[in-house]
Amino acid sequence: MHTLAGGVLLLLVGAMLLRPYLGSRLANLPTAPVQTLTHTPPARPVVVTTRAKPTAFSPLQEPVQTPWPTVSPTPAPAIPTRIVIPAIGVDAPVVPVSVTVTIVEGQEYTTWAVPDMYAAGWHNTSAPPGVPGNTVLNGHNTTYGEVFRDLYRLKEGDSITVYAGESPYTYTVSSVLILPEAGQPIEVRLQNARYILPTEDERLTLVTCHPYGSLRYRLLIIALPDGADRGGKGEP
């Protein structure tokens, strides 16, 4: 019993003696650094936005506006409506006429219709009055009012006025042509027809048959606008 108590006492004394030694030794031990875990988010891309520099604008300066182009209306052609020939007492309406197809010696040819009344017929593919080209008017000399019965009496220098509505176009007779027609070879008739074809100059051509009551000849009156050069006398 005394031995046990003595051992315990010896242990307590030993512990008391060792405590300062252990404390000094533990104090000199190296201390491990404390690591703090932190979360750093990934760097976000930097977007640089470049803005255009505003243009200086003066409040006294009006914006420039481009006007819409102006389109001028195309004038309507001057369709002839009346013809006046004082030398032979003609004052008649003018109406448009078109071509018809006829067969001559087995071949088809076009001929112009003629008004079946007291009126002149304007070839609707010929030039309107007042512009470069050949303005062609036809008319009967025997039937349907005989509008061009006395056309053969015209002579160079006589005046002809063609109206388009209220607008007058005045011409002076330049040539009077009487050409063989009926019974002639087709080549001759086509040669006569060249006088009613389009031309580069401005002119008026009147067409009828001759003499009265006959188709034997083709009578053509060629007139040029007042003030035009008459050196060629209306030759095609």
Backbone bond lengths (Angstrom), bond angles and torsions (degrees), N, CA, C in turn:
res aa  C-N    CA-C-N  psi(-1)  N-CA   C-N-CA  omega(-1)  CA-C   N-CA-C  phi
1 M - - - 1.470 - - 1.505 108.39 -
2 H 1.296 118.12 -46.58 1.449 120.54 179.26 1.508 110.56 -66.80
3 T 1.329 116.71 -31.16 1.467 120.49 179.62 1.516 111.11 -66.36
4 L 1.413 118.55 -44.28 1.472 124.29 178.81 1.503 111.32 -61.05
5 A 1.330 115.69 -44.59 1.450 119.46 -178.78 1.507 110.64 -65.60
6 G 1.303 114.29 -36.69 1.453 116.65 178.27 1.509 113.15 -66.82
7 G 1.374 117.57 -33.98 1.494 120.88 177.94 1.516 112.26 -66.97
8 V 1.341 114.59 -40.92 1.471 118.56 -179.45 1.510 109.65 -65.39
9 L 1.347 114.33 -41.47 1.450 118.09 -179.30 1.508 109.75 -64.64
10 L 1.336 114.55 -38.53 1.461 118.00 178.81 1.525 111.58 -63.26
11 L 1.350 117.92 -39.00 1.497 122.43 178.72 1.531 111.16 -64.57
12 L 1.331 115.64 -40.70 1.467 118.34 -177.95 1.496 109.99 -67.26
13 V 1.388 115.89 -40.67 1.450 118.26 179.57 1.518 110.23 -65.73
14 G 1.318 115.59 -39.73 1.481 118.69 179.12 1.523 112.28 -63.34
15 A 1.322 114.98 -39.65 1.483 118.46 179.92 1.507 111.22 -64.06
16 M 1.371 114.87 -39.37 1.456 118.82 -178.61 1.512 109.99 -66.51
17 L 1.352 115.76 -36.11 1.455 119.31 -179.51 1.540 111.71 -72.66
18 L 1.324 115.91 -32.31 1.479 119.54 -178.02 1.528 114.00 -79.83
19 R 1.338 117.54 -21.57 1.494 121.24 -173.68 1.513 111.34 -60.08
20 P 1.360 120.01 -45.56 1.467 117.17 179.43 1.503 112.09 -65.24
21 Y 1.301 115.73 -37.01 1.460 118.75 -179.00 1.531 111.45 -64.38
22 L 1.372 114.53 -46.69 1.485 118.55 179.91 1.513 111.06 -63.72
23 G 1.361 114.88 -37.58 1.475 116.67 -179.55 1.497 112.29 -63.98
24 S 1.349 116.59 -39.86 1.449 118.27 179.74 1.509 112.30 -69.29
25 R 1.295 116.72 -35.69 1.470 120.82 -179.99 1.526 110.61 -68.47
26 L 1.342 115.22 -43.16 1.481 118.30 -179.56 1.523 110.68 -66.20
27 A 1.350 114.70 -33.23 1.463 116.74 -178.90 1.502 112.23 -68.02
28 N 1.340 117.59 -27.30 1.459 120.83 -178.72 1.520 113.84 -88.45
29 L 1.328 117.64 -5.71 1.470 119.69 177.94 1.528 110.09 -66.78
30 P 1.357 117.82 140.57 1.491 119.16 178.41 1.516 111.64 -65.89
31 T 1.303 113.88 138.59 1.477 119.74 -178.81 1.521 109.91 -93.32
32 A 1.336 116.96 127.39 1.490 121.62 178.45 1.514 109.46 -70.43
33 P 1.359 117.01 135.28 1.486 119.02 179.48 1.513 111.33 -64.94
34 V 1.302 112.92 141.40 1.471 119.08 178.09 1.521 109.05 -83.70
35 Q 1.329 117.66 123.64 1.477 122.57 -179.67 1.510 109.76 -99.30
36 T 1.312 115.43 126.30 1.484 120.87 177.15 1.519 109.31 -103.39
37 L 1.312 114.47 119.58 1.463 120.00 179.94 1.527 109.40 -80.19
38 T 1.310 114.92 121.63 1.477 119.74 176.55 1.525 109.05 -124.80
39 H 1.365 117.48 150.13 1.479 123.24 179.43 1.532 109.12 -106.34
40 T 1.334 114.31 114.45 1.481 119.04 177.75 1.526 109.25 -103.11
41 P 1.331 118.85 116.55 1.482 120.09 -178.93 1.516 110.84 -65.61
42 P 1.356 117.07 148.26 1.470 119.75 179.45 1.531 110.98 -60.53
43 A 1.318 113.84 145.83 1.470 118.62 -178.85 1.522 110.64 -66.15
44 R 1.328 117.36 132.92 1.470 122.44 179.57 1.523 109.16 -85.66
45 P 1.377 116.01 143.26 1.477 118.06 179.79 1.510 110.65 -64.38
46 V 1.303 115.12 143.77 1.467 120.84 179.65 1.518 108.38 -94.99
47 V 1.322 117.33 119.89 1.462 123.32 179.94 1.520 108.50 -99.95
48 V 1.330 114.69 120.74 1.465 119.28 -179.69 1.516 107.82 -102.01
49 T 1.293 119.44 118.43 1.463 124.97 -179.95 1.524 108.93 -100.46
50 T 1.340 113.88 122.11 1.467 119.22 179.68 1.516 109.27 -100.24
51 R 1.255 118.66 122.38 1.458 122.63 179.52 1.517 109.75 -104.29
52 A 1.341 113.95 140.59 1.459 118.28 178.56 1.519 109.81 -65.77
53 K 1.302 112.62 141.67 1.454 117.93 179.18 1.522 109.78 -70.79
54 P 1.308 117.91 124.71 1.468 119.09 -177.81 1.519 111.63 -60.81
55 T 1.346 113.76 141.04 1.459 119.44 179.48 1.518 109.83 -78.76
56 A 1.279 115.08 134.03 1.464 118.84 179.12 1.509 109.31 -66.35
57 F 1.285 118.86 134.49 1.463 123.99 -178.20 1.515 108.47 -131.37
58 S 1.289 114.32 124.59 1.456 119.15 178.82 1.514 109.80 -85.09
59 P 1.307 118.91 131.30 1.469 120.42 178.86 1.518 112.68 -63.20
60 L 1.346 117.15 -15.52 1.456 120.05 179.49 1.513 112.35 -89.51
61 Q 1.341 116.98 -4.70 1.462 121.05 -176.85 1.522 109.62 -102.95
62 E 1.335 116.76 119.27 1.456 121.36 179.72 1.526 110.18 -79.50
63 P 1.328 117.44 142.68 1.468 118.94 175.75 1.520 110.62 -60.79
64 V 1.334 116.13 144.52 1.465 121.50 179.28 1.516 109.23 -81.26
65 Q 1.297 117.25 122.93 1.466 122.36 178.67 1.513 109.29 -112.38
66 T 1.344 115.45 131.76 1.459 120.75 178.31 1.518 109.21 -86.74
67 P 1.330 118.42 118.42 1.472 119.29 -178.01 1.521 111.17 -70.19
68 W 1.332 115.67 151.47 1.460 120.61 175.67 1.521 109.15 -67.84
69 P 1.340 117.05 141.23 1.477 118.35 178.89 1.520 111.42 -63.73
70 T 1.311 115.71 141.09 1.457 121.53 179.48 1.523 109.27 -90.85
71 V 1.326 115.69 123.79 1.461 121.28 -179.60 1.522 108.07 -103.87
72 S 1.319 115.71 117.98 1.458 120.13 179.61 1.525 109.29 -81.51
73 P 1.330 117.78 132.91 1.465 119.35 179.15 1.522 111.24 -65.49
74 T 1.313 115.93 143.05 1.459 121.24 178.35 1.521 109.27 -75.96
75 P 1.338 117.73 122.74 1.464 118.33 -178.53 1.521 111.78 -65.33
76 A 1.326 115.54 144.28 1.455 120.40 178.84 1.525 109.94 -70.87
77 P 1.336 117.60 146.95 1.466 119.22 179.26 1.523 111.01 -62.97
78 A 1.348 114.98 149.16 1.462 120.67 -178.47 1.533 109.39 -82.41
79 I 1.312 116.96 87.46 1.468 121.57 -178.63 1.531 109.08 -71.10
80 P 1.342 117.86 125.48 1.472 119.35 -179.73 1.530 111.30 -66.69
81 T 1.313 115.64 139.10 1.465 120.53 -177.77 1.525 113.54 -126.02
82 R 1.355 117.49 -12.90 1.476 119.64 -175.57 1.519 108.81 -158.88
83 I 1.346 116.51 146.23 1.460 122.04 175.85 1.520 108.94 -129.40
84 V 1.352 115.65 136.44 1.463 122.18 179.49 1.527 107.70 -128.77
85 I 1.365 115.04 124.12 1.469 121.13 177.72 1.533 106.80 -126.88
86 P 1.330 118.17 92.35 1.469 120.41 -174.44 1.521 113.81 -58.60
87 A 1.343 120.66 -35.74 1.469 122.84 -174.88 1.519 112.92 -61.17
88 I 1.343 118.21 -27.20 1.481 120.02 -178.60 1.532 111.00 -123.24
89 G 1.325 117.28 13.47 1.460 120.95 173.71 1.517 115.01 70.42
90 V 1.327 118.49 29.72 1.463 121.31 179.56 1.523 109.74 -93.90
91 D 1.330 116.54 129.31 1.463 124.13 171.15 1.524 105.43 -146.15
92 A 1.327 115.88 95.54 1.462 120.29 -168.78 1.528 111.07 -135.83
93 P 1.344 116.24 153.50 1.470 119.03 174.66 1.530 110.83 -70.76
94 V 1.331 115.50 159.80 1.460 122.34 174.90 1.522 107.90 -120.89
95 V 1.335 116.23 131.57 1.465 120.97 179.42 1.528 108.95 -125.47
96 P 1.327 118.26 148.21 1.470 120.27 177.73 1.530 111.12 -69.99
97 V 1.335 116.41 142.49 1.466 122.21 175.24 1.533 108.06 -132.41
98 S 1.322 115.66 159.14 1.465 121.34 -178.54 1.522 109.94 -126.20
99 V 1.330 116.32 178.64 1.458 120.89 -176.38 1.530 111.31 -86.54
100 T 1.326 114.66 154.16 1.452 122.16 171.07 1.534 107.50 -124.97
101 V 1.312 116.46 160.74 1.463 121.38 -177.47 1.526 109.04 -101.90
102 T 1.340 116.39 129.38 1.460 122.53 175.72 1.525 108.70 -125.47
103 I 1.333 115.67 156.68 1.468 121.47 179.86 1.524 108.57 -110.29
104 V 1.309 116.26 122.10 1.462 122.89 179.11 1.518 107.81 -124.88
105 E 1.344 116.11 120.06 1.461 122.51 -179.96 1.525 111.80 51.98
106 G 1.332 114.45 42.78 1.453 120.45 176.57 1.520 115.00 79.74
107 Q 1.310 118.49 1.38 1.455 121.16 179.90 1.526 110.15 -117.28
108 E 1.334 115.26 146.39 1.454 120.51 -179.50 1.526 110.37 -85.56
109 Y 1.331 114.95 134.39 1.458 121.38 175.97 1.523 108.15 -135.75
110 T 1.318 114.54 154.34 1.461 118.42 178.78 1.523 109.47 -99.08
111 T 1.319 115.42 137.93 1.471 121.79 175.11 1.528 107.96 -128.45
112 W 1.316 115.01 156.52 1.456 119.52 -176.86 1.515 111.28 -91.53
113 A 1.322 115.66 135.62 1.462 120.67 174.05 1.526 109.10 -66.48
114 V 1.356 115.73 151.97 1.468 122.40 179.40 1.526 107.28 -122.56
115 P 1.345 118.59 133.35 1.473 120.08 -177.77 1.533 111.62 -56.17
116 D 1.318 116.25 137.18 1.460 120.83 179.00 1.532 110.64 -93.25
117 M 1.334 116.08 47.56 1.458 122.82 178.94 1.525 107.82 -162.49
118 Y 1.331 115.56 178.28 1.463 119.18 178.70 1.527 108.50 -74.73
119 A 1.311 115.26 85.88 1.469 121.93 -179.63 1.511 108.48 -164.82
120 A 1.314 114.86 152.37 1.468 120.90 172.57 1.520 108.41 -92.60
121 G 1.339 115.33 149.07 1.458 119.94 179.93 1.527 111.12 -105.59
122 W 1.333 115.40 125.82 1.473 120.10 177.07 1.525 109.25 -90.33
123 H 1.341 117.20 120.25 1.461 121.02 175.71 1.529 108.34 -61.15
124 N 1.331 116.83 112.61 1.464 120.00 -168.30 1.530 114.85 -72.35
125 T 1.326 117.40 -2.77 1.464 119.60 172.38 1.535 111.31 -105.66
126 S 1.321 117.19 1.75 1.457 120.07 176.75 1.524 109.69 -87.02
127 A 1.324 115.99 173.39 1.467 120.34 -174.17 1.525 111.71 -70.63
128 P 1.324 117.96 143.25 1.457 120.37 168.81 1.524 109.08 -68.04
129 P 1.310 118.84 156.36 1.473 119.84 178.36 1.520 111.04 -66.30
130 G 1.345 114.72 148.99 1.448 120.15 176.18 1.511 115.69 91.50
131 V 1.345 118.37 0.25 1.463 121.06 178.92 1.523 108.08 -129.80
132 P 1.350 117.84 159.66 1.471 119.09 177.42 1.524 111.13 -59.00
133 G 1.329 114.96 136.49 1.456 120.72 -178.77 1.513 110.99 136.53
134 N 1.315 115.63 178.36 1.459 122.89 -175.54 1.524 109.14 -103.93
135 T 1.325 117.52 111.80 1.467 123.10 175.42 1.530 107.87 -90.04
136 V 1.329 117.26 113.58 1.472 121.53 -171.96 1.521 110.03 -111.46
137 L 1.356 115.53 126.84 1.465 122.64 175.53 1.526 108.69 -123.33
138 N 1.346 117.18 136.42 1.465 120.63 175.31 1.523 110.03 -119.23
139 G 1.325 116.02 171.54 1.471 120.97 178.92 1.513 110.92 -175.80
140 H 1.339 115.02 154.56 1.473 119.84 178.78 1.532 110.90 -74.13
141 N 1.350 114.61 151.94 1.464 119.07 175.18 1.521 112.07 -109.36
142 T 1.347 117.08 -9.60 1.460 119.22 -175.58 1.526 112.17 -126.23
143 T 1.322 117.66 -47.98 1.466 121.24 -174.72 1.526 111.06 -110.34
144 Y 1.328 114.73 175.40 1.467 122.51 174.03 1.535 112.72 53.26
145 G 1.316 116.16 47.56 1.458 120.65 174.84 1.519 114.74 95.45
146 E 1.345 117.51 -15.26 1.474 122.17 174.90 1.533 112.33 50.99
147 V 1.334 117.36 47.12 1.452 121.41 -173.97 1.532 112.19 -60.92
148 F 1.370 117.15 -32.96 1.461 120.30 -179.17 1.533 111.80 -111.11
149 R 1.326 116.83 31.20 1.467 121.17 -178.56 1.530 111.86 -59.06
150 D 1.313 117.79 -40.91 1.464 121.49 -175.13 1.533 112.99 -102.99
151 L 1.288 115.86 20.80 1.460 118.88 -177.22 1.537 112.38 -61.15
152 Y 1.332 115.99 -30.27 1.471 120.55 -177.86 1.534 111.65 -64.80
153 R 1.312 118.19 -18.11 1.452 121.40 -177.95 1.535 113.06 -79.14
154 L 1.316 117.29 -11.12 1.460 119.23 179.29 1.523 111.07 -68.28
155 K 1.311 115.30 151.24 1.466 120.82 178.47 1.521 108.86 -138.01
156 E 1.309 115.22 167.39 1.459 120.15 -178.81 1.531 110.60 -57.36
157 G 1.310 114.90 135.07 1.466 120.90 179.66 1.509 113.63 100.06
158 D 1.359 118.15 -15.50 1.464 119.95 178.29 1.537 110.05 -68.82
159 S 1.330 115.21 151.79 1.459 121.46 -175.36 1.528 111.71 -100.08
160 I 1.334 115.78 141.25 1.465 123.17 175.09 1.531 107.34 -132.23
161 T 1.334 115.89 132.02 1.461 120.14 177.52 1.523 109.52 -118.38
162 V 1.320 115.80 126.45 1.459 122.03 175.35 1.527 107.65 -111.07
163 Y 1.333 115.29 129.35 1.458 120.40 179.77 1.526 110.27 -102.35
164 A 1.332 114.35 142.16 1.462 121.73 168.17 1.520 105.81 -118.20
165 G 1.321 117.11 97.16 1.457 120.19 -169.26 1.519 108.89 66.98
166 E 1.329 116.52 -122.12 1.465 121.13 178.51 1.529 112.68 -95.78
167 S 1.328 117.75 0.04 1.467 121.00 -176.25 1.523 110.54 -92.35
168 P 1.355 118.56 120.44 1.463 120.95 179.54 1.529 111.40 -90.85
169 Y 1.332 115.40 144.05 1.473 123.00 174.15 1.527 106.53 -127.15
170 T 1.331 116.12 115.34 1.461 121.19 -172.52 1.524 110.99 -102.50
171 Y 1.340 115.36 134.16 1.459 122.86 -179.82 1.527 109.09 -126.37
172 T 1.339 115.12 158.91 1.461 121.93 175.61 1.519 108.95 -121.93
173 V 1.330 116.06 131.97 1.466 120.88 -177.21 1.527 109.92 -59.93
174 S 1.337 115.57 129.53 1.463 121.95 -179.70 1.522 112.02 -109.97
175 S 1.352 117.89 -35.14 1.469 121.74 -177.90 1.515 109.84 -145.60
176 V 1.338 116.36 144.66 1.469 123.85 172.00 1.528 106.33 -122.31
177 L 1.335 116.95 115.57 1.465 122.21 -174.97 1.527 110.03 -117.94
178 I 1.344 116.28 131.13 1.464 122.31 173.91 1.525 106.26 -121.72
179 L 1.347 116.90 110.82 1.459 122.63 -171.01 1.522 110.67 -118.13
180 P 1.335 119.10 137.47 1.473 121.52 175.89 1.530 110.49 -58.80
181 E 1.355 116.40 135.11 1.469 119.99 -175.92 1.522 112.17 -132.24
182 A 1.325 118.00 -63.70 1.468 120.83 -175.09 1.526 110.52 -64.14
183 G 1.334 116.87 135.75 1.458 122.12 178.11 1.517 114.22 77.09
184 Q 1.299 117.73 1.99 1.460 120.72 -179.11 1.537 110.20 -86.07
185 P 1.356 116.16 152.18 1.470 118.64 175.20 1.523 110.83 -57.19
186 I 1.323 113.86 155.32 1.455 118.15 -177.22 1.521 111.66 -59.61
187 E 1.332 117.27 -30.78 1.464 120.52 179.07 1.520 111.07 -62.09
188 V 1.350 116.90 -39.30 1.463 121.12 179.23 1.524 110.38 -67.99
189 R 1.309 116.43 -40.59 1.464 119.87 -178.30 1.531 111.34 -68.36
190 L 1.326 115.08 -36.41 1.469 118.13 175.85 1.528 110.99 -67.83
191 Q 1.353 115.55 -34.26 1.463 119.16 176.71 1.525 110.69 -64.41
192 N 1.330 116.63 -38.40 1.468 120.08 176.81 1.528 111.16 -65.20
193 A 1.341 115.34 -34.88 1.470 119.74 -175.44 1.522 112.93 -70.22
194 R 1.326 118.17 -12.98 1.467 119.47 -178.68 1.534 111.51 -63.83
195 Y 1.340 116.85 -21.13 1.457 120.06 -178.73 1.536 112.94 -72.57
196 I 1.329 116.29 -14.80 1.470 118.11 178.80 1.535 111.62 -105.99
197 L 1.327 116.14 8.49 1.457 119.94 177.89 1.530 110.17 -80.03
198 P 1.340 117.37 164.19 1.473 119.92 177.82 1.528 111.63 -60.05
199 T 1.322 116.66 149.07 1.467 123.06 178.25 1.519 109.30 -130.10
200 E 1.325 115.79 163.78 1.464 120.36 178.04 1.528 111.48 -83.86
201 D 1.346 116.64 -27.46 1.463 119.16 179.22 1.522 109.55 -89.78
202 E 1.330 115.78 168.35 1.462 121.04 176.66 1.520 108.73 -90.09
203 R 1.343 115.32 127.52 1.470 119.50 -179.48 1.519 110.54 -156.23
204 L 1.349 114.79 165.67 1.460 123.18 174.42 1.517 107.70 -120.89
205 T 1.345 117.39 130.78 1.461 121.85 178.66 1.533 109.08 -124.34
206 L 1.348 115.80 124.49 1.466 122.41 176.33 1.523 108.72 -105.55
207 V 1.343 116.99 137.25 1.473 121.95 -174.45 1.521 109.29 -130.05
208 T 1.368 115.63 134.69 1.461 121.27 172.42 1.525 108.59 -156.84
209 C 1.324 115.63 -177.23 1.468 120.71 177.21 1.532 109.66 -97.40
210 H 1.329 115.67 166.41 1.469 120.83 -178.14 1.539 108.20 -158.31
211 P 1.370 116.94 145.44 1.471 129.40 -4.87 1.522 110.94 -79.86
212 Y 1.319 115.39 -169.34 1.457 119.86 -178.90 1.526 109.96 -59.46
213 G 1.363 115.03 130.16 1.458 120.79 179.08 1.510 114.19 78.73
214 S 1.339 119.57 10.01 1.463 121.77 -176.46 1.536 110.06 -135.68
215 L 1.327 115.14 154.12 1.470 122.46 175.44 1.525 111.66 -109.03
216 R 1.346 115.94 14.02 1.456 119.92 -171.08 1.531 112.55 -63.90
217 Y 1.331 117.13 -38.38 1.463 120.77 -176.47 1.529 111.03 -120.69
218 R 1.327 113.49 158.28 1.468 120.84 171.70 1.524 107.07 -106.23
219 L 1.337 115.04 122.59 1.462 121.10 179.31 1.522 109.12 -102.49
220 L 1.320 115.35 126.36 1.461 120.53 179.65 1.528 110.07 -127.17
221 I 1.330 115.27 133.02 1.455 122.36 174.12 1.529 106.98 -112.35
222 I 1.314 116.27 122.57 1.468 121.01 178.39 1.521 107.92 -111.13
223 A 1.323 116.00 124.87 1.470 121.69 -178.71 1.521 108.88 -128.88
224 L 1.327 115.08 142.76 1.453 121.97 -179.48 1.525 109.55 -110.70
225 P 1.330 116.59 150.14 1.474 118.65 -179.63 1.520 111.51 -62.20
226 D 1.307 116.50 147.58 1.462 120.64 179.85 1.525 110.25 -56.14
227 G 1.331 115.36 133.14 1.454 120.83 -179.59 1.513 113.89 91.05
228 A 1.345 119.26 -4.88 1.459 121.15 -179.57 1.526 110.08 -79.68
229 D 1.335 115.01 156.78 1.470 120.61 176.59 1.521 109.26 -72.65
230 R 1.317 118.12 122.57 1.464 122.66 -176.40 1.510 112.87 -104.40
231 G 1.334 116.30 24.77 1.456 118.93 -178.76 1.513 112.96 -61.07
232 G 1.363 116.90 -39.75 1.466 120.56 -179.44 1.506 114.05 -85.22
233 K 1.335 117.99 -8.02 1.457 123.70 179.73 1.516 112.27 53.77
234 G 1.354 117.32 33.28 1.448 120.75 173.88 1.489 116.00 79.11
235 E 1.332 119.00 16.70 1.457 120.19 177.88 1.525 109.46 -67.32
236 P 1.361 118.56 140.16 1.453 120.87 -178.63 1.530 111.21 -71.40
